[in-house]
Amino acid sequence: MKEVIIILTMLTLYGLVSYMIHRLLLRVKVWAFIVICLGYAILTNYFFDLIIYAHQVLRSKGIYLEFGHADLELLEVFGICILMAFVNVSIAIFRKYKGKAKIG
């Protein structure tokens, strides 16, 4: 049960950060948009590196969390967060540039 709470907390925290980044993406210029998107991808990777490191430290201290063989559940959460980031950036691109493109 504690693992489910930890996973939900991670997803909630990542969702809040994603929402703040989404709002920021809608207000910046093109060059800053690209830099923030790259930073967002790097942030996602390092967020999960930190989580895996914290899991290893807790395990060395005798606190065991069952995330499956080879931390499979954490990898699945990482995949969900990568998908959330992709959808977030795609929606930001659509919302930012939907009225600016003129066809014909």
N, C-alpha and C positions, 0 to 999 in steps of 0.2 A: 504494500500500500504506500509506503514512503517513497518508492520509486515513481509511482504514478504522480504523486504530489510534486516531486522534483521535476519530472518531465513537463507537467502542466505549468509549473513556475518558469521553467526555461522558455517554453513556447509563449507564455504571456509576456515575459520580459522582452523576448525577441520581437513579438508583435508590437509592443509599445515603442521600441526603438525603430522598428520599420515604419510605424505611423509617423513618427517625428521626422524621419528621413524623407518620407513621401511628401510631407508638407514642405520641407526644405527644397526638395527637387522641383516643386511647382513654382518656386519663387526665384530661382537662380538663372543665370545666363547659360548658354550652351557649354562653354568651356568648363564652368564650375559644375554643371550637370554631369559631365563625363568624369571629372575628378571625384565627385561625390559617389557616383556609381562604382568606380573602382575601389574607393575607400570602403564602401558598403560591402563589396565582395570580400575584401581583406578583413574587415571587421567580423563578418560571418565566419570566416575560416579561423581566425584567432579566438573568437568566442568559443568555438568547439574545441580548439586546442586547449584552452583554459579549463573547460569542463572535463576533458579526458585527463588532464594533469591533476585536477582536484580529485577526480575519482581514484586515480592511482595513489595520491597522498592519503586519502581516507582509507584505502585498502591497506596501505603500509602501517597505518595507525590502528588497524583492527576493526574499522567500521566498514562493513561489507554491504554493498548495494548490488542487487541482482538486475543487471541490465542485459542479461543474456550472454550467450557465448560470444566472446570477442567484442563485447559491448555493442551487440547488434542493434539494440533499441536506441542507443545514442546515435548510431549511424543512420537509423531511420529518421530520427528527429532532425539530424543534420540535413538529410535529403528533403524533408518537409520545409526546413528553413531556407534552403537553396531555392526551392520552388516558390516559396513566399517572396523571396527577394526578386526572382525573375518576374513574377506577376506584378509585384509592386512597381518595379522599374517600367514594365510594359504599360501599366495603367498610367503612370506618371507621364510617359512619352505621349500616350494617346490624349490625355487631358490637356497637356501643355501645348500640343501642336495640332489639335483637331480643327481649330478654326483658322489656322494660318495657311494651310495647304489649299491652294485654289486649283481645281482641275479644269482644264480647257482653256 
